[in-house]
């Protein structure tokens, strides 16, 4: 973990645990739990204190990133906090993108792997780039900047639960 992770206040850590417990959740639920005046206050708090540890899924529900779940740790057999929602394309990209111990790869490399493995000849690089960026925001993909941005999983595939 980076030094920035160590700087998370006790309050922020507790609120991240709340988010994990309640996910998927809404501003109103967190507002009630945290005793805040408005959903806007919740949004401001999330952006200022927990920006790297949460994301909004395709239904705008608030969820913890894999990084957030790993930071607070998990109990039980399959930690629900490691669960993520992925679109069909994101699922395909997740299956082929380089693993955390492999060399990161370009969008074009991932594009060709998805086209070949899933018979998607019309797939475009921009769609793969958006999928990778979304997965980065969710905390399961990381970017390495070389000549071009390259991508690989931030966590092992078997530690990610893909929710329906």
PyMOL commands that set and color helices and strands:
alter all, ss='L'
color gray80, all
select helices_A, chain A and resi 3-6+10-22+27-34+39-49+51-53+66-72+80-82+88-96+107-118+125-137+157-159
alter helices_A, ss='H'
color red, helices_A
select strands_A, chain A and resi 54-56+62-64+83-85+105-106+141-145+149-153+161-163
alter strands_A, ss='S'
color yellow, strands_A
deselect
rebuild
show_as cartoon
